[in-house]
Amino acid sequence: MSPTSSNDQRACAAVAGGLGAGPQLTLFNDSQEELTSDDYYTPKWIFDALDLTFDIDVASPPNGPPFTPCNKYFTKETNGLVSEWSGLVFMNPPFSQMTPWVEKFIYHANGIALLPMSKSRWFNLLWESNAAIVLLPSTLKFHDPKGGKGSIFIGTILAGFGEQSIKALANIGRIR
C-alpha cells in the first residue's frame, strides 16, 4: 500500500525531487552560526524507548545529534531537505518550516518523525497517509541547548512508516 494517494504523491514528489517535479526546493544555503527558536532537540528517553539505530538523522543540529543513534546525519549546512535519503530516517525538522519536510518524509516512507500537531495542510497529508501515529505526553520536555525548560505549548506526535518503525513506536504508546 502506498503512503498517500497519487495526487498527494505528486505533491510530495515536488519536494522529494522525483517524478519530473522540476527544481528541488531548498530552505538552507549555509551553516547555522547560532541557536534559533527551532533548536529544541529530541529527548534521549525517546530514543531509548524506540531502541533503533537510524541510517540518517535528516534534520540534525549543527554539531550532530546529541542523542540520536544514527550512522549519518544532515545539518543545515549539508541540507537534509535536498540531500538524498536512504534507509531508516529520523526527523525532528524545524517546526517553523514543516511542509517540505513532512512531504519528503511521506514520500520516503521509512522512518520516524517527531512533529507538532497542527491545523495545516501538511498535517492533513500525514493524517490521511498510512503513517502510524503516537501521541506524545503533554508533559514532553525537549532538550533545550539554550538552557531553557524545553517545553512548547503545542502537542507533539511521533509518526512512522515501515514495519520496523511501527514496531518501535509501540514501545512509546498506543498507535493510531
LOPALUM-660676 format. One record per residue (C-alpha): residue in three letters; x, y, z. Coordinates in steps of 0.02 Angstrom, whole numbers, plus 50000, padded with zeros to 5 digits. Each point is the difference from the previous one (the first is absolute). Layout:
BEGIN
ALAXYZ
...
// end
This chain:
BEGIN
MET500005000050000
SER500685017149956
PRO500165013050138
THR498905012549907
SER498815002049854
SER500725003049827
ASN499585018850012
ASP500885001150168
GLN501484990249930
ARG500195012849860
ALA499995014150128
CYS501274990850106
ALA501064996349848
ALA500205018649969
VAL500955000750163
ALA500834983149987
GLY500695004149828
GLY499154985549911
LEU498764997449859
GLY500665014549896
ALA499405012450128
GLY501165014149950
PRO501315009050103
GLN500394993550174
LEU499435010950144
THR501245006150128
LEU499845009050166
PHE501845001150041
ASN501515007149913
ASP501305000850137
SER500514993750170
GLN499105004450160
GLU501015012650099
GLU498915002050155
LEU498544991750087
THR498255004349941
SER498224997450059
ASP500024983649902
ASP501374992850110
TYR499054988050112
TYR500764982849993
THR499144983350021
PRO500204993750180
LYS501084984750028
TRP498604989750079
ILE499114999249832
PHE501504991849916
ASP500244988450149
ALA498184994349984
LEU500064998249810
ASP501574989250012
LEU500475003149818
THR501555005649908
PHE499545011449857
ASP500945000949835
ILE499815019049994
ASP499425014250112
VAL499415011449860
ALA499795016150102
SER501414999750125
PRO500705014050108
PRO501615008549939
ASN501224988950095
GLY499064983949972
PRO498594992450098
PRO500294999650188
PHE498984984150027
THR499434993049832
PRO500764982849970
CYS500405001949815
ASN501344995449874
LYS499935016649907
TYR499205017150023
PHE499565015449900
THR500155017350076
LYS499435016849934
GLU501655001049907
THR499844982849918
ASN498145003449972
GLY498964984750037
LEU498565007149901
VAL500924998549834
SER501184985750044
GLU499524982449949
TRP499204989850139
SER500274981450011
GLY499564986750125
LEU499215003350169
VAL499935018750036
PHE499675010250156
MET499315017549981
ASN499675014050124
PRO499905014049873
PRO499925018850027
PHE498245003050064
SER500005016749909
GLN500134991649829
MET499044983650011
THR499184997649830
PRO501474995149888
TRP500744988950136
VAL498384990550031
GLU499674998149814
LYS501734992549975
PHE499774988750153
ILE498344993449931
TYR500804997149830
HIS501494990950078
ALA498824989450109
ASN501334991850111
GLY500385007350170
ILE499365009850149
ALA499655018650015
LEU499675010750153
LEU498735013149950
PRO498815012750076
MET498144997449984
SER499355013649885
LYS498475005949909
SER500885000449832
ARG500084992349828
TRP501594990250040
PHE499194992350156
ASN498494995149896
LEU501164991549874
LEU500844990550140
TRP498354995250083
GLU499274993749836
SER501564989849959
ASN500294982950074
ALA501215006850131
ALA499924992450173
ILE499775014250125
VAL500325000350187
LEU499515014850109
LEU501425005250115
PRO499685005150181
SER499395017950026
THR501435001850124
LEU501324996849866
LYS501585010150030
PHE501225002349858
HIS501865001150026
ASP500275018849990
PRO501825004449958
LYS499645018150050
GLY499714994550179
GLY498125002950004
LYS498664988450066
GLY499754991449831
SER498125000550002
ILE498905005849859
PHE498165004850001
ILE499434987949866
GLY499744981250003
THR501244988849912
ILE499954983349914
LEU501154986849932
ALA499544994349824
GLY500734984549923
PHE500064990749835
GLY500654982449976
GLU499814984250102
GLN501565003150107
SER499455017750043
ILE498224994950043
LYS500624986150114
ALA501145012450089
LEU498605012850020
ALA499024987050101
ASN501365002150133
ILE499465018250022
GLY498104998750005
ARG498384995449915
ILE500125000949810
ARG498655007749894
// end
